[in-house]
């Protein structure tokens, strides 16, 4: 169930670091104690996409752990396992849908007549 193409967010960040204009759009406010906190009203697409990728990775890891626990007999509640599988499938579907829409929008922009 794990998505092996999305092994880590670090790999995604290395790929996205080449998109320098995307980095300039990142807006982060500093808290008084110095920790950076992203404002949800001004979050960049990159932040949202990273969050989606992280969500997919975490839900798939949870499903993998549930499968191991189920084989070892550590889980008696199959409804929870099924709910985690459904969450993982929905997270992947959402990520793929957003990716497809971004690619479609990019292609539309590229094909615009100036």
Buried (B, 14 or more C-beta within 10 A) or exposed (E): BEBEEBEEBEEBEEEBEEEEEBEEEEEEEEEEEEEEEBEEEEBBEBBEBBEBBBBBBEBBEBBBEBBEEBEEEEBEEEEEBEEBBEBBBEBBEEBEEBEEEEEEEEEEEEEEEE
